[in-house]
Amino acid sequence: MNNTAQEDISRPPVEHSSCWDEEDEENLIPAQRAARAATNSIPKLKNYDTVVNEEKIGYRNEGVYIFNNGGLHLLSPFPDDYGSLPEWVEVRKEDCGHSYFENFLIDHNTFVPFPTRVWQVGKTSHDDKKCLDITTPHGPYTKEPFVTELHREDGAKALVRCDVMMSAPWLGGPERDVSHNGGGGSDSGFYIDYEYENGETIRVHQDFYAEREPSVTVPKKVIIDAEKIVNQRFRQFFESREIIYFECTGPCEFETDLPVFWKGEWSHAITTVIALQEPR
């Protein structure tokens, strides 16, 4: 990162207001838009601040622009077409972009871009501060939270949370990674349909009135192996992308569905399954 960028993000981004005429079909470039908005007369305007056009402000982040290097830039249509932080925005190490959403500079989404050239994957740990041994509730699986550290070259640190399914196949849970194919239910219980990568399907039942199964303890070794799997998938996903977006949930805290390489491409719609061995 260059010194100019560091100076520009030394304080949280703030919102500024201006007023100018602009039609969509004009296709103004950022420098033209900044000139029309008279940004050179806006006090304390810095890179990565937002500037709102009072003539257009409205639903879906309408009229909201990002200031950078003398120009006013449109929000990104990806990953949320309501308007997201552009991929070139460098977020502050103190909060990793949370101030944009905490202070309502951007609405409707909390996506933050992570350029993989400057962010590195650190360790992954099970999100349980007491111990690594857990007990599943009644049913064939439980979803457990894992947290992966991301480190930027300037010392910034982000924590990304994802859930992993710990499954007991002998109780009817999935044996390997699955996609969710819907489900249904009634007053007595519900079912969820899943599909394996090879097309096979499995229906997981939950009966509210069935005799309760004995609880299943997940061994510490299984948790450690799950940490390795989650970490490896994050590292492989980072190697496959130049920019990755995560949803911000707090200062330097994020969440995502763990990416899985599925049918030839990476997907966030697949559930990672750690299948347990049936106790003897």
MOWOKA-V66248 format. One line per field, one symbol per residue. ss: DSSP state (a for helix, b for strand, c for the rest). phi: phi as a letter, one per 30 degrees, with the letter a starting at -180 (. if undefined). burial: I if it has 24 or more other ideal C-beta (glycine too) atoms within 12 Angstrom, else O. A space follows every 50 residues. Layout:
# MOWOKA-V66248
ss: ???
phi: ???
burial: ???
This chain:
# MOWOKA-V66248
ss: ccaaaaaaccccccbbbbcccccaaacccaaaaaaaccaaaccccccccb bbbccccbcccbcbbbbbccbbbbcbcccccccbcccccccccccccaaa aaccccccccbbbbbcccbbbbbbbbcccccccbbcccccbbbbbbbbbb bbccccbbbbbbbbbbbcaaaccccccbbbbbbbbbccbbbbbbbccccc bbbbbbbcccccccccbbcaaaaaaaaaaaaaaaaaaaacccbbbbbbbb ccbbbccccbbbccbbbccbbcbbbccccc
phi: .cddddddcdbedbcbbbaadaceddhddedddddddhddcddidbeidc bcdddbeldihdicbcdahibccddddbdbddjbeddddcddddbhjddd cdchdbciabdbdbdddcccdcdcbddbddaccbbddekdabccdbbcdb bcdcjdbbcccbcbdcccedcjddcaebcdcjlaaadclabbcbbdddjd cbcccbcdcddddddcdddeddddddeddddddddddddcbcbbcbddcl eibbbadedbdbhiadbccccdccdddddd
burial: OOOOOOOIIOOIIIIIIIOIOIOOOOOOOIOOIIOIIOIOOIOOIIIIII IIIOOIOOOOIOIIIIIIOOIIIIIIOOIOOOIIIIIIIIIIIOIIIIII IOOOIIIOIIIIIIIIOIIIIOOIIIIOOOOOOIOIOOIIIIIIIIIIII OIOOOIIIIIIIIIIIIIOOIOIIIIIIIIOOOOOOOOOOOIOIIOOOOO OIOIIIOOOOOOOOOIOIOOOIIOIIIOIIIOIIIOIIOOIOIIIIIIIO IIIIIIIIIIOIOOOOOIOIIIIIIIOOOO
